[in-house]
Structures are given as C-alpha cells and as structure tokens.
C-alpha cells in the first residue's frame, strides 16, 4: 500500500533523520520525497510503500505520532489511494 506522509513544524536538526530512520527500521520504502524550509518552517512530503513492512497502517500512525511529539512537529499519514478516489468523478 502506498501512503503519503506530511511533516510540518519549526525547523530543527534531525527531522528528516528521525522520520526516515523509523521508515528504514520498519522496512518502509520511500518512493519520493520533497522538503523545503520557508523562513523557519520545515515542510516535507513523502510518498512511501508499506507493503514490505510488518507494521499496519494504524501502527505506523502511532509510531509517527511518537516521533512528532519528540520533534514538536505535526505528522500526518494518509493512504495514497484516497487521492485517487477524490479525483474520480
């Protein structure tokens, strides 16, 4: 299953490392990534594939929530197929 992960918050050292490190440990493949800093606001969007992971979607959400709390940022996880469903009319 493909997922979209968005991260937003005050820029600080380690955001990319902690988020991507969790994905690596859980065998989640990052398919695409973009990140930018707008003044001191860090933003990142990742497209990832969780089909090789033992974590469920819900468990991944919980783990990323812990990372978000540690970093004091907001992390949202959505199923990529929701974007396709929203665009079908």
N, C-alpha and C positions, 0 to 999 in steps of 0.2 A: 504494500500500500504506500502510495506517495502522500507526503504531508508537507505543509507549509509551516515554517516556524518563523515568527517575527519577534524581534528583540528591540526594545526601545528604553532609553534611560540616559541619565547623565553619564558622559564618557568617563571611563576609568580603565586602568590596566587590568587585563585578564578576562574581559567579557568573551571575546572570541575563543580564547583558550579553554575556559570552563565549559562553555556550551558545546564546542566541537569536541572537547575531551570526553564529555558524557556520551555524545553520539558515537564516538570511536569505541569507547569501552562497551557499549551496548550493541555494537556491530550494525550501526545505522549508517547507511551510505549517504553522504552529502552529494547531491546531483548538481546543484547550482547554488551560488551564494553571491549576494551583493551586500555591501555595507558602506556607510558613509557617516561622516560627522558633520552636523550642521551646528556651527558655533561649538557649544559643548554638549550637544545632544547626539548620542550614538544611536544609529538605526541599522538594523541588519535583517535581511530576509533570506531564508534558506529553503530550498526545495530538497527534500530528503526521502529516502526509501527505507521503510522499516520492515520490509518483508524478510530480511535476514536476521532480525533481532528476536530474542525471546521475550522482550517486553511487549505488553499490549499497548495500544494507543493510550488508554487511560493511565497505565503505569508510567508511560513516558511523560504524560502531562504532569503527574505528581512529582516525578524526578526533576523536570524542568522548573516546576514551581519552587522546589528547594533551591535550585541554582539562582532563580530570580530573586528569592529572598536574600540569599547570601550576597548577591551583587547589587541589590536595591535597584533592580530594573523590572520592566514588565516583559514577560514572555508569553506569547500566545501560540497555540498549536492548533492547526485545522487540517482536516482531510482535504487533499488536493482535489478530489472528485466533487467536492461541494462547489468549487468554482465552475466546473463543467456543468453541473446541474443548474446553477444560477443563470448560465448563459444559454440554456436550451429553452426555446420558446415555441 
